[in-house]
Amino acid sequence: MNYRFLFWVEFLVSAGLFFAPITVAERTGLGLDKLVHVALFAGLLYLGDRGYRGNKIALIMLLALYALAVEFIQGGLLPYRSFDVWDIVAGWMGLLAMGLLRRPTPRNDKTV
C-alpha cells in the first residue's frame, strides 16, 4: 500500500476541512470538531509513520506545528473561522494517542 500517497491525500483533505468557508458553531467542550481534529492528526501520524523513512520525531514535530499553524491561520486570516486553543490540544492529543498506540515500522536490516 502506498502510505506516502495516502498521507498526502489525508493532508489535503484536512487542509480543505480546516480552511473551508464554513463556520463550526458548537458549544465549548468536547464536540465533533475536537474529535475530527484528534482523528485527522492521529491518521496523519499513522500514515506518515508508515510512509516516511526519515526521522520520526521530525514528522511528529511538523505535524504538531501544522496543528498550531491551522489555528493561527483560522484566527488571523479567515474571517469565517476563529482561533481555538482546544483544537490545537485536540490535534496534539491525536498525535500523542497514535504515538503511544502505533507499532514501530518493521525494518529489514539485520545486524550480525
Biopython code that builds the backbone (N, CA, C, O; Angstrom):
import numpy as np
from Bio.PDB.StructureBuilder import StructureBuilder

atoms = [
    (1, "MET", "N", (0.845, -1.170, 0.000)),
    (1, "MET", "CA", (0.000, 0.000, 0.000)),
    (1, "MET", "C", (0.895, 1.240, 0.000)),
    (1, "MET", "O", (1.938, 1.262, 0.654)),
    (2, "ASN", "N", (0.490, 2.242, -0.720)),
    (2, "ASN", "CA", (1.284, 3.456, -0.831)),
    (2, "ASN", "C", (0.876, 4.449, 0.269)),
    (2, "ASN", "O", (0.026, 5.314, 0.060)),
    (3, "TYR", "N", (1.503, 4.302, 1.440)),
    (3, "TYR", "CA", (1.168, 5.133, 2.595)),
    (3, "TYR", "C", (1.543, 6.594, 2.378)),
    (3, "TYR", "O", (0.865, 7.492, 2.878)),
    (4, "ARG", "N", (2.605, 6.832, 1.643)),
    (4, "ARG", "CA", (3.015, 8.214, 1.383)),
    (4, "ARG", "C", (1.926, 8.944, 0.591)),
    (4, "ARG", "O", (1.587, 10.085, 0.906)),
    (5, "PHE", "N", (1.384, 8.295, -0.424)),
    (5, "PHE", "CA", (0.304, 8.883, -1.211)),
    (5, "PHE", "C", (-0.921, 9.134, -0.331)),
    (5, "PHE", "O", (-1.523, 10.206, -0.395)),
    (6, "LEU", "N", (-1.288, 8.152, 0.489)),
    (6, "LEU", "CA", (-2.443, 8.299, 1.370)),
    (6, "LEU", "C", (-2.232, 9.419, 2.394)),
    (6, "LEU", "O", (-3.174, 10.130, 2.743)),
    (7, "PHE", "N", (-1.002, 9.570, 2.868)),
    (7, "PHE", "CA", (-0.689, 10.664, 3.782)),
    (7, "PHE", "C", (-1.003, 12.000, 3.129)),
    (7, "PHE", "O", (-1.658, 12.848, 3.735)),
    (8, "TRP", "N", (-0.539, 12.196, 1.890)),
    (8, "TRP", "CA", (-0.754, 13.475, 1.217)),
    (8, "TRP", "C", (-2.219, 13.691, 0.869)),
    (8, "TRP", "O", (-2.695, 14.826, 0.876)),
    (9, "VAL", "N", (-2.938, 12.616, 0.566)),
    (9, "VAL", "CA", (-4.379, 12.751, 0.337)),
    (9, "VAL", "C", (-5.056, 13.228, 1.618)),
    (9, "VAL", "O", (-5.862, 14.158, 1.589)),
    (10, "GLU", "N", (-4.726, 12.585, 2.750)),
    (10, "GLU", "CA", (-5.340, 13.000, 4.014)),
    (10, "GLU", "C", (-4.917, 14.419, 4.393)),
    (10, "GLU", "O", (-5.722, 15.187, 4.919)),
    (11, "PHE", "N", (-3.669, 14.766, 4.131)),
    (11, "PHE", "CA", (-3.209, 16.120, 4.426)),
    (11, "PHE", "C", (-4.030, 17.139, 3.646)),
    (11, "PHE", "O", (-4.466, 18.143, 4.210)),
    (12, "LEU", "N", (-4.245, 16.894, 2.359)),
    (12, "LEU", "CA", (-5.023, 17.820, 1.533)),
    (12, "LEU", "C", (-6.488, 17.866, 1.969)),
    (12, "LEU", "O", (-7.103, 18.932, 1.970)),
    (13, "VAL", "N", (-7.043, 16.718, 2.339)),
    (13, "VAL", "CA", (-8.421, 16.691, 2.838)),
    (13, "VAL", "C", (-8.517, 17.492, 4.133)),
    (13, "VAL", "O", (-9.459, 18.261, 4.324)),
    (14, "SER", "N", (-7.532, 17.309, 5.030)),
    (14, "SER", "CA", (-7.559, 18.050, 6.297)),
    (14, "SER", "C", (-7.457, 19.555, 6.040)),
    (14, "SER", "O", (-8.182, 20.337, 6.656)),
    (15, "ALA", "N", (-6.574, 19.961, 5.146)),
    (15, "ALA", "CA", (-6.450, 21.385, 4.825)),
    (15, "ALA", "C", (-7.757, 21.910, 4.250)),
    (15, "ALA", "O", (-8.183, 23.019, 4.577)),
    (16, "GLY", "N", (-8.391, 21.122, 3.400)),
    (16, "GLY", "CA", (-9.685, 21.527, 2.853)),
    (16, "GLY", "C", (-10.730, 21.717, 3.936)),
    (16, "GLY", "O", (-11.508, 22.670, 3.894)),
    (17, "LEU", "N", (-10.751, 20.814, 4.904)),
    (17, "LEU", "CA", (-11.706, 20.927, 6.005)),
    (17, "LEU", "C", (-11.377, 22.102, 6.920)),
    (17, "LEU", "O", (-12.268, 22.842, 7.337)),
    (18, "PHE", "N", (-10.093, 22.269, 7.229)),
    (18, "PHE", "CA", (-9.691, 23.325, 8.164)),
    (18, "PHE", "C", (-9.884, 24.720, 7.587)),
    (18, "PHE", "O", (-10.144, 25.664, 8.333)),
    (19, "PHE", "N", (-9.762, 24.864, 6.277)),
    (19, "PHE", "CA", (-9.796, 26.195, 5.671)),
    (19, "PHE", "C", (-11.042, 26.446, 4.830)),
    (19, "PHE", "O", (-11.143, 27.489, 4.184)),
    (20, "ALA", "N", (-11.976, 25.528, 4.823)),
    (20, "ALA", "CA", (-13.209, 25.692, 4.052)),
    (20, "ALA", "C", (-14.019, 26.860, 4.611)),
    (20, "ALA", "O", (-13.996, 27.117, 5.814)),
    (21, "PRO", "N", (-14.735, 27.565, 3.734)),
    (21, "PRO", "CA", (-15.522, 28.722, 4.189)),
    (21, "PRO", "C", (-16.820, 28.306, 4.884)),
    (21, "PRO", "O", (-17.917, 28.631, 4.427)),
    (22, "ILE", "N", (-16.677, 27.596, 5.972)),
    (22, "ILE", "CA", (-17.826, 27.195, 6.775)),
    (22, "ILE", "C", (-17.550, 27.606, 8.217)),
    (22, "ILE", "O", (-16.398, 27.722, 8.634)),
    (23, "THR", "N", (-18.603, 27.821, 8.955)),
    (23, "THR", "CA", (-18.436, 28.113, 10.365)),
    (23, "THR", "C", (-18.777, 26.864, 11.156)),
    (23, "THR", "O", (-19.710, 26.130, 10.828)),
    (24, "VAL", "N", (-18.009, 26.645, 12.189)),
    (24, "VAL", "CA", (-18.241, 25.496, 13.047)),
    (24, "VAL", "C", (-18.879, 26.029, 14.322)),
    (24, "VAL", "O", (-18.192, 26.457, 15.250)),
    (25, "ALA", "N", (-20.210, 25.994, 14.346)),
    (25, "ALA", "CA", (-20.940, 26.517, 15.503)),
    (25, "ALA", "C", (-21.190, 25.375, 16.477)),
    (25, "ALA", "O", (-22.071, 24.536, 16.286)),
    (26, "GLU", "N", (-20.378, 25.379, 17.531)),
    (26, "GLU", "CA", (-20.607, 24.390, 18.575)),
    (26, "GLU", "C", (-20.303, 25.028, 19.908)),
    (26, "GLU", "O", (-19.554, 26.000, 20.005)),
    (27, "ARG", "N", (-20.891, 24.468, 20.913)),
    (27, "ARG", "CA", (-20.643, 24.985, 22.252)),
    (27, "ARG", "C", (-19.261, 24.563, 22.702)),
    (27, "ARG", "O", (-18.632, 23.709, 22.077)),
    (28, "THR", "N", (-18.794, 25.150, 23.769)),
    (28, "THR", "CA", (-17.484, 24.786, 24.294)),
    (28, "THR", "C", (-17.515, 23.352, 24.789)),
    (28, "THR", "O", (-18.578, 22.784, 25.041)),
    (29, "GLY", "N", (-16.355, 22.792, 24.919)),
    (29, "GLY", "CA", (-16.253, 21.417, 25.385)),
    (29, "GLY", "C", (-15.875, 20.487, 24.254)),
    (29, "GLY", "O", (-15.517, 20.912, 23.155)),
    (30, "LEU", "N", (-15.964, 19.219, 24.555)),
    (30, "LEU", "CA", (-15.606, 18.216, 23.557)),
    (30, "LEU", "C", (-16.786, 17.986, 22.633)),
    (30, "LEU", "O", (-17.823, 17.461, 23.040)),
    (31, "GLY", "N", (-16.615, 18.376, 21.415)),
    (31, "GLY", "CA", (-17.655, 18.201, 20.425)),
    (31, "GLY", "C", (-17.097, 17.475, 19.215)),
    (31, "GLY", "O", (-15.965, 16.991, 19.231)),
    (32, "LEU", "N", (-17.888, 17.408, 18.187)),
    (32, "LEU", "CA", (-17.484, 16.723, 16.967)),
    (32, "LEU", "C", (-16.236, 17.350, 16.368)),
    (32, "LEU", "O", (-15.383, 16.643, 15.833)),
    (33, "ASP", "N", (-16.121, 18.666, 16.450)),
    (33, "ASP", "CA", (-14.950, 19.361, 15.908)),
    (33, "ASP", "C", (-13.658, 18.855, 16.552)),
    (33, "ASP", "O", (-12.658, 18.644, 15.866)),
    (34, "LYS", "N", (-13.683, 18.666, 17.852)),
    (34, "LYS", "CA", (-12.473, 18.189, 18.552)),
    (34, "LYS", "C", (-12.151, 16.757, 18.158)),
    (34, "LYS", "O", (-10.984, 16.402, 17.987)),
    (35, "LEU", "N", (-13.177, 15.938, 18.016)),
    (35, "LEU", "CA", (-12.962, 14.547, 17.600)),
    (35, "LEU", "C", (-12.390, 14.473, 16.183)),
    (35, "LEU", "O", (-11.574, 13.604, 15.879)),
    (36, "VAL", "N", (-12.830, 15.396, 15.321)),
    (36, "VAL", "CA", (-12.280, 15.456, 13.964)),
    (36, "VAL", "C", (-10.793, 15.794, 14.018)),
    (36, "VAL", "O", (-9.997, 15.194, 13.296)),
    (37, "HIS", "N", (-10.414, 16.739, 14.859)),
    (37, "HIS", "CA", (-9.001, 17.094, 14.998)),
    (37, "HIS", "C", (-8.190, 15.900, 15.504)),
    (37, "HIS", "O", (-7.124, 15.600, 14.965)),
    (38, "VAL", "N", (-8.687, 15.228, 16.525)),
    (38, "VAL", "CA", (-7.986, 14.056, 17.061)),
    (38, "VAL", "C", (-7.807, 13.009, 15.971)),
    (38, "VAL", "O", (-6.706, 12.497, 15.764)),
    (39, "ALA", "N", (-8.897, 12.694, 15.275)),
    (39, "ALA", "CA", (-8.849, 11.641, 14.252)),
    (39, "ALA", "C", (-7.936, 12.012, 13.083)),
    (39, "ALA", "O", (-7.158, 11.179, 12.619)),
    (40, "LEU", "N", (-8.026, 13.253, 12.606)),
    (40, "LEU", "CA", (-7.199, 13.654, 11.471)),
    (40, "LEU", "C", (-5.709, 13.611, 11.811)),
    (40, "LEU", "O", (-4.905, 13.119, 11.019)),
    (41, "PHE", "N", (-5.345, 14.120, 12.975)),
    (41, "PHE", "CA", (-3.927, 14.136, 13.316)),
    (41, "PHE", "C", (-3.407, 12.739, 13.676)),
    (41, "PHE", "O", (-2.250, 12.421, 13.402)),
    (42, "ALA", "N", (-4.240, 11.919, 14.278)),
    (42, "ALA", "CA", (-3.840, 10.530, 14.520)),
    (42, "ALA", "C", (-3.644, 9.808, 13.189)),
    (42, "ALA", "O", (-2.684, 9.055, 13.025)),
    (43, "GLY", "N", (-4.539, 10.035, 12.254)),
    (43, "GLY", "CA", (-4.419, 9.425, 10.931)),
    (43, "GLY", "C", (-3.204, 9.906, 10.172)),
    (43, "GLY", "O", (-2.525, 9.121, 9.511)),
    (44, "LEU", "N", (-2.928, 11.203, 10.266)),
    (44, "LEU", "CA", (-1.741, 11.737, 9.602)),
    (44, "LEU", "C", (-0.464, 11.108, 10.159)),
    (44, "LEU", "O", (0.448, 10.774, 9.403)),
    (45, "LEU", "N", (-0.403, 10.950, 11.466)),
    (45, "LEU", "CA", (0.788, 10.335, 12.053)),
    (45, "LEU", "C", (0.888, 8.870, 11.676)),
    (45, "LEU", "O", (1.979, 8.380, 11.386)),
    (46, "TYR", "N", (-0.228, 8.166, 11.675)),
    (46, "TYR", "CA", (-0.205, 6.750, 11.289)),
    (46, "TYR", "C", (0.311, 6.587, 9.860)),
    (46, "TYR", "O", (1.235, 5.816, 9.606)),
    (47, "LEU", "N", (-0.294, 7.318, 8.940)),
    (47, "LEU", "CA", (0.108, 7.206, 7.536)),
    (47, "LEU", "C", (1.515, 7.737, 7.309)),
    (47, "LEU", "O", (2.289, 7.167, 6.539)),
    (48, "GLY", "N", (1.838, 8.834, 7.986)),
    (48, "GLY", "CA", (3.177, 9.393, 7.857)),
    (48, "GLY", "C", (4.238, 8.456, 8.387)),
    (48, "GLY", "O", (5.312, 8.333, 7.798)),
    (49, "ASP", "N", (3.951, 7.795, 9.490)),
    (49, "ASP", "CA", (4.896, 6.848, 10.069)),
    (49, "ASP", "C", (5.147, 5.678, 9.124)),
    (49, "ASP", "O", (6.267, 5.177, 9.031)),
    (50, "ARG", "N", (4.121, 5.254, 8.439)),
    (50, "ARG", "CA", (4.259, 4.120, 7.522)),
    (50, "ARG", "C", (4.940, 4.502, 6.208)),
    (50, "ARG", "O", (5.593, 3.673, 5.575)),
    (51, "GLY", "N", (4.783, 5.758, 5.805)),
    (51, "GLY", "CA", (5.306, 6.157, 4.511)),
    (51, "GLY", "C", (6.570, 6.987, 4.546)),
    (51, "GLY", "O", (7.159, 7.261, 3.500)),
    (52, "TYR", "N", (6.999, 7.392, 5.728)),
    (52, "TYR", "CA", (8.139, 8.291, 5.855)),
    (52, "TYR", "C", (9.336, 7.520, 6.387)),
    (52, "TYR", "O", (9.235, 6.839, 7.408)),
    (53, "ARG", "N", (10.445, 7.620, 5.716)),
    (53, "ARG", "CA", (11.640, 6.876, 6.109)),
    (53, "ARG", "C", (12.636, 7.715, 6.899)),
    (53, "ARG", "O", (13.700, 7.226, 7.279)),
    (54, "GLY", "N", (12.298, 8.952, 7.142)),
    (54, "GLY", "CA", (13.210, 9.848, 7.854)),
    (54, "GLY", "C", (13.007, 9.791, 9.359)),
    (54, "GLY", "O", (12.498, 8.809, 9.899)),
    (55, "ASN", "N", (13.408, 10.843, 10.010)),
    (55, "ASN", "CA", (13.338, 10.968, 11.454)),
    (55, "ASN", "C", (11.878, 11.089, 11.898)),
    (55, "ASN", "O", (11.191, 12.032, 11.507)),
    (56, "LYS", "N", (11.402, 10.150, 12.707)),
    (56, "LYS", "CA", (10.003, 10.146, 13.151)),
    (56, "LYS", "C", (9.705, 11.314, 14.091)),
    (56, "LYS", "O", (8.587, 11.829, 14.106)),
    (57, "ILE", "N", (10.700, 11.733, 14.875)),
    (57, "ILE", "CA", (10.500, 12.876, 15.760)),
    (57, "ILE", "C", (10.250, 14.125, 14.924)),
    (57, "ILE", "O", (9.412, 14.952, 15.283)),
    (58, "ALA", "N", (10.964, 14.270, 13.820)),
    (58, "ALA", "CA", (10.753, 15.420, 12.930)),
    (58, "ALA", "C", (9.336, 15.394, 12.357)),
    (58, "ALA", "O", (8.692, 16.438, 12.249)),
    (59, "LEU", "N", (8.852, 14.219, 11.993)),
    (59, "LEU", "CA", (7.489, 14.086, 11.475)),
    (59, "LEU", "C", (6.480, 14.532, 12.528)),
    (59, "LEU", "O", (5.549, 15.277, 12.219)),
    (60, "ILE", "N", (6.656, 14.087, 13.756)),
    (60, "ILE", "CA", (5.739, 14.455, 14.833)),
    (60, "ILE", "C", (5.787, 15.956, 15.078)),
    (60, "ILE", "O", (4.746, 16.585, 15.269)),
    (61, "MET", "N", (6.976, 16.532, 15.073)),
    (61, "MET", "CA", (7.108, 17.975, 15.297)),
    (61, "MET", "C", (6.453, 18.773, 14.170)),
    (61, "MET", "O", (5.797, 19.783, 14.424)),
    (62, "LEU", "N", (6.629, 18.328, 12.939)),
    (62, "LEU", "CA", (5.997, 19.029, 11.809)),
    (62, "LEU", "C", (4.479, 18.955, 11.893)),
    (62, "LEU", "O", (3.795, 19.940, 11.613)),
    (63, "LEU", "N", (3.952, 17.806, 12.272)),
    (63, "LEU", "CA", (2.501, 17.679, 12.411)),
    (63, "LEU", "C", (1.990, 18.523, 13.586)),
    (63, "LEU", "O", (0.903, 19.095, 13.507)),
    (64, "ALA", "N", (2.757, 18.602, 14.662)),
    (64, "ALA", "CA", (2.375, 19.451, 15.792)),
    (64, "ALA", "C", (2.365, 20.920, 15.372)),
    (64, "ALA", "O", (1.483, 21.677, 15.778)),
    (65, "LEU", "N", (3.339, 21.319, 14.565)),
    (65, "LEU", "CA", (3.367, 22.690, 14.047)),
    (65, "LEU", "C", (2.209, 22.945, 13.089)),
    (65, "LEU", "O", (1.662, 24.047, 13.051)),
    (66, "TYR", "N", (1.835, 21.934, 12.318)),
    (66, "TYR", "CA", (0.691, 22.055, 11.417)),
    (66, "TYR", "C", (-0.577, 22.317, 12.231)),
    (66, "TYR", "O", (-1.389, 23.160, 11.850)),
    (67, "ALA", "N", (-0.756, 21.606, 13.345)),
    (67, "ALA", "CA", (-1.925, 21.827, 14.206)),
    (67, "ALA", "C", (-1.947, 23.260, 14.725)),
    (67, "ALA", "O", (-3.001, 23.894, 14.783)),
    (68, "LEU", "N", (-0.791, 23.756, 15.095)),
    (68, "LEU", "CA", (-0.670, 25.122, 15.591)),
    (68, "LEU", "C", (-0.937, 26.140, 14.471)),
    (68, "LEU", "O", (-1.677, 27.104, 14.667)),
    (69, "ALA", "N", (-0.342, 25.922, 13.321)),
    (69, "ALA", "CA", (-0.490, 26.841, 12.191)),
    (69, "ALA", "C", (-1.937, 26.931, 11.724)),
    (69, "ALA", "O", (-2.411, 28.010, 11.369)),
    (70, "VAL", "N", (-2.639, 25.806, 11.721)),
    (70, "VAL", "CA", (-4.038, 25.798, 11.290)),
    (70, "VAL", "C", (-4.849, 26.788, 12.108)),
    (70, "VAL", "O", (-5.634, 27.562, 11.559)),
    (71, "GLU", "N", (-4.661, 26.762, 13.413)),
    (71, "GLU", "CA", (-5.457, 27.645, 14.267)),
    (71, "GLU", "C", (-5.070, 29.108, 14.098)),
    (71, "GLU", "O", (-5.940, 29.978, 14.119)),
    (72, "PHE", "N", (-3.789, 29.396, 13.931)),
    (72, "PHE", "CA", (-3.388, 30.788, 13.723)),
    (72, "PHE", "C", (-3.885, 31.302, 12.380)),
    (72, "PHE", "O", (-4.264, 32.467, 12.269)),
    (73, "ILE", "N", (-3.889, 30.460, 11.370)),
    (73, "ILE", "CA", (-4.437, 30.858, 10.066)),
    (73, "ILE", "C", (-5.939, 31.083, 10.177)),
    (73, "ILE", "O", (-6.463, 32.065, 9.653)),
    (74, "GLN", "N", (-6.634, 30.171, 10.861)),
    (74, "GLN", "CA", (-8.078, 30.342, 11.032)),
    (74, "GLN", "C", (-8.402, 31.602, 11.820)),
    (74, "GLN", "O", (-9.360, 32.307, 11.502)),
    (75, "GLY", "N", (-7.610, 31.888, 12.843)),
    (75, "GLY", "CA", (-7.890, 33.043, 13.689)),
    (75, "GLY", "C", (-7.478, 34.370, 13.092)),
    (75, "GLY", "O", (-8.096, 35.394, 13.384)),
    (76, "GLY", "N", (-6.436, 34.378, 12.254)),
    (76, "GLY", "CA", (-5.915, 35.635, 11.751)),
    (76, "GLY", "C", (-6.218, 35.952, 10.312)),
    (76, "GLY", "O", (-6.245, 37.123, 9.933)),
    (77, "LEU", "N", (-6.448, 34.939, 9.493)),
    (77, "LEU", "CA", (-6.598, 35.183, 8.063)),
    (77, "LEU", "C", (-7.971, 34.839, 7.493)),
    (77, "LEU", "O", (-8.313, 35.287, 6.399)),
    (78, "LEU", "N", (-8.743, 34.067, 8.205)),
    (78, "LEU", "CA", (-10.032, 33.622, 7.671)),
    (78, "LEU", "C", (-11.173, 34.231, 8.481)),
    (78, "LEU", "O", (-11.362, 33.883, 9.647)),
    (79, "PRO", "N", (-11.928, 35.131, 7.873)),
    (79, "PRO", "CA", (-12.985, 35.818, 8.631)),
    (79, "PRO", "C", (-14.127, 34.892, 9.060)),
    (79, "PRO", "O", (-14.863, 35.217, 9.992)),
    (80, "TYR", "N", (-14.280, 33.780, 8.414)),
    (80, "TYR", "CA", (-15.367, 32.859, 8.725)),
    (80, "TYR", "C", (-14.939, 31.768, 9.705)),
    (80, "TYR", "O", (-15.731, 30.877, 10.013)),
    (81, "ARG", "N", (-13.718, 31.819, 10.192)),
    (81, "ARG", "CA", (-13.208, 30.854, 11.179)),
    (81, "ARG", "C", (-12.652, 31.610, 12.371)),
    (81, "ARG", "O", (-12.470, 32.826, 12.316)),
    (82, "SER", "N", (-12.382, 30.885, 13.450)),
    (82, "SER", "CA", (-11.828, 31.528, 14.638)),
    (82, "SER", "C", (-10.754, 30.644, 15.264)),
    (82, "SER", "O", (-10.713, 29.432, 15.051)),
    (83, "PHE", "N", (-9.901, 31.279, 16.028)),
    (83, "PHE", "CA", (-8.833, 30.589, 16.740)),
    (83, "PHE", "C", (-9.437, 29.842, 17.923)),
    (83, "PHE", "O", (-10.274, 30.383, 18.646)),
    (84, "ASP", "N", (-9.005, 28.582, 18.118)),
    (84, "ASP", "CA", (-9.480, 27.798, 19.256)),
    (84, "ASP", "C", (-8.311, 26.970, 19.783)),
    (84, "ASP", "O", (-7.859, 26.027, 19.134)),
    (85, "VAL", "N", (-7.834, 27.336, 20.967)),
    (85, "VAL", "CA", (-6.692, 26.640, 21.545)),
    (85, "VAL", "C", (-7.010, 25.166, 21.789)),
    (85, "VAL", "O", (-6.113, 24.324, 21.771)),
    (86, "TRP", "N", (-8.286, 24.856, 22.016)),
    (86, "TRP", "CA", (-8.657, 23.461, 22.268)),
    (86, "TRP", "C", (-8.568, 22.607, 21.002)),
    (86, "TRP", "O", (-8.421, 21.388, 21.090)),
    (87, "ASP", "N", (-8.654, 23.227, 19.843)),
    (87, "ASP", "CA", (-8.413, 22.481, 18.600)),
    (87, "ASP", "C", (-6.941, 22.091, 18.491)),
    (87, "ASP", "O", (-6.620, 21.008, 18.003)),
    (88, "ILE", "N", (-6.053, 22.965, 18.942)),
    (88, "ILE", "CA", (-4.625, 22.629, 18.962)),
    (88, "ILE", "C", (-4.394, 21.463, 19.908)),
    (88, "ILE", "O", (-3.702, 20.504, 19.569)),
    (89, "VAL", "N", (-4.977, 21.553, 21.091)),
    (89, "VAL", "CA", (-4.833, 20.479, 22.079)),
    (89, "VAL", "C", (-5.389, 19.173, 21.519)),
    (89, "VAL", "O", (-4.788, 18.115, 21.706)),
    (90, "ALA", "N", (-6.523, 19.236, 20.840)),
    (90, "ALA", "CA", (-7.118, 18.028, 20.263)),
    (90, "ALA", "C", (-6.209, 17.428, 19.192)),
    (90, "ALA", "O", (-6.049, 16.208, 19.133)),
    (91, "GLY", "N", (-5.619, 18.263, 18.355)),
    (91, "GLY", "CA", (-4.679, 17.757, 17.352)),
    (91, "GLY", "C", (-3.476, 17.097, 17.994)),
    (91, "GLY", "O", (-3.031, 16.032, 17.564)),
    (92, "TRP", "N", (-2.953, 17.739, 19.030)),
    (92, "TRP", "CA", (-1.795, 17.172, 19.731)),
    (92, "TRP", "C", (-2.162, 15.885, 20.455)),
    (92, "TRP", "O", (-1.341, 14.974, 20.565)),
    (93, "MET", "N", (-3.399, 15.808, 20.950)),
    (93, "MET", "CA", (-3.844, 14.568, 21.605)),
    (93, "MET", "C", (-3.947, 13.428, 20.590)),
    (93, "MET", "O", (-3.657, 12.276, 20.913)),
    (94, "GLY", "N", (-4.355, 13.749, 19.382)),
    (94, "GLY", "CA", (-4.368, 12.732, 18.328)),
    (94, "GLY", "C", (-2.970, 12.225, 18.033)),
    (94, "GLY", "O", (-2.763, 11.026, 17.843)),
    (95, "LEU", "N", (-1.999, 13.150, 17.996)),
    (95, "LEU", "CA", (-0.602, 12.745, 17.780)),
    (95, "LEU", "C", (-0.099, 11.902, 18.941)),
    (95, "LEU", "O", (0.567, 10.887, 18.739)),
    (96, "LEU", "N", (-0.420, 12.326, 20.153)),
    (96, "LEU", "CA", (0.019, 11.578, 21.328)),
    (96, "LEU", "C", (-0.598, 10.183, 21.362)),
    (96, "LEU", "O", (0.092, 9.196, 21.618)),
    (97, "ALA", "N", (-1.892, 10.110, 21.104)),
    (97, "ALA", "CA", (-2.570, 8.814, 21.123)),
    (97, "ALA", "C", (-1.968, 7.864, 20.091)),
    (97, "ALA", "O", (-1.684, 6.707, 20.401)),
    (98, "MET", "N", (-1.776, 8.346, 18.873)),
    (98, "MET", "CA", (-1.210, 7.482, 17.841)),
    (98, "MET", "C", (0.241, 7.172, 18.151)),
    (98, "MET", "O", (0.706, 6.062, 17.889)),
    (99, "GLY", "N", (0.959, 8.127, 18.701)),
    (99, "GLY", "CA", (2.348, 7.871, 19.078)),
    (99, "GLY", "C", (2.470, 6.771, 20.116)),
    (99, "GLY", "O", (3.427, 5.996, 20.099)),
    (100, "LEU", "N", (1.504, 6.703, 21.017)),
    (100, "LEU", "CA", (1.525, 5.656, 22.044)),
    (100, "LEU", "C", (0.993, 4.321, 21.537)),
    (100, "LEU", "O", (1.413, 3.264, 22.009)),
    (101, "LEU", "N", (0.071, 4.364, 20.579)),
    (101, "LEU", "CA", (-0.565, 3.137, 20.095)),
    (101, "LEU", "C", (0.152, 2.467, 18.929)),
    (101, "LEU", "O", (0.045, 1.256, 18.739)),
    (102, "ARG", "N", (0.872, 3.250, 18.162)),
    (102, "ARG", "CA", (1.463, 2.692, 16.934)),
    (102, "ARG", "C", (2.599, 1.736, 17.252)),
    (102, "ARG", "O", (3.305, 1.871, 18.252)),
    (103, "ARG", "N", (2.743, 0.788, 16.382)),
    (103, "ARG", "CA", (3.876, -0.119, 16.460)),
    (103, "ARG", "C", (4.981, 0.428, 15.580)),
    (103, "ARG", "O", (4.703, 1.035, 14.546)),
    (104, "PRO", "N", (6.218, 0.228, 15.968)),
    (104, "PRO", "CA", (7.301, 0.672, 15.079)),
    (104, "PRO", "C", (7.225, -0.054, 13.738)),
    (104, "PRO", "O", (6.868, -1.230, 13.674)),
    (105, "THR", "N", (7.563, 0.659, 12.678)),
    (105, "THR", "CA", (7.583, 0.063, 11.358)),
    (105, "THR", "C", (8.678, -0.995, 11.311)),
    (105, "THR", "O", (9.819, -0.713, 11.677)),
    (106, "PRO", "N", (8.351, -2.209, 10.866)),
    (106, "PRO", "CA", (9.384, -3.246, 10.817)),
    (106, "PRO", "C", (10.525, -2.858, 9.889)),
    (106, "PRO", "O", (10.316, -2.266, 8.831)),
    (107, "ARG", "N", (11.711, -3.197, 10.302)),
    (107, "ARG", "CA", (12.890, -2.895, 9.488)),
    (107, "ARG", "C", (13.434, -4.188, 8.919)),
    (107, "ARG", "O", (13.369, -5.241, 9.554)),
    (108, "ASN", "N", (13.967, -4.096, 7.720)),
    (108, "ASN", "CA", (14.500, -5.289, 7.053)),
    (108, "ASN", "C", (15.987, -5.451, 7.243)),
    (108, "ASN", "O", (16.557, -6.454, 6.815)),
    (109, "ASP", "N", (16.635, -4.478, 7.882)),
    (109, "ASP", "CA", (18.079, -4.613, 8.042)),
    (109, "ASP", "C", (18.388, -5.564, 9.196)),
    (109, "ASP", "O", (17.715, -5.555, 10.227)),
    (110, "LYS", "N", (19.395, -6.365, 9.005)),
    (110, "LYS", "CA", (19.785, -7.339, 10.021)),
    (110, "LYS", "C", (21.203, -7.039, 10.424)),
    (110, "LYS", "O", (22.101, -6.909, 9.591)),
    (111, "THR", "N", (21.380, -6.933, 11.713)),
    (111, "THR", "CA", (22.730, -6.707, 12.216)),
    (111, "THR", "C", (23.295, -8.033, 12.715)),
    (111, "THR", "O", (22.582, -8.839, 13.313)),
    (112, "VAL", "N", (24.543, -8.242, 12.469)),
    (112, "VAL", "CA", (25.166, -9.512, 12.869)),
    (112, "VAL", "C", (26.071, -9.270, 14.031)),
    (112, "VAL", "O", (26.698, -10.205, 14.530)),
]
sb = StructureBuilder()
sb.init_structure("model")
sb.init_model(0)
sb.init_chain("A")
sb.init_seg("    ")
for serial, (resi, resn, name, xyz) in enumerate(atoms, 1):
    if name == "N":
        sb.init_residue(resn, " ", resi, " ")
    sb.init_atom(name, np.array(xyz, "f"), 0.0, 1.0, " ", f" {name:<3s}", serial, name[0])
structure = sb.get_structure()
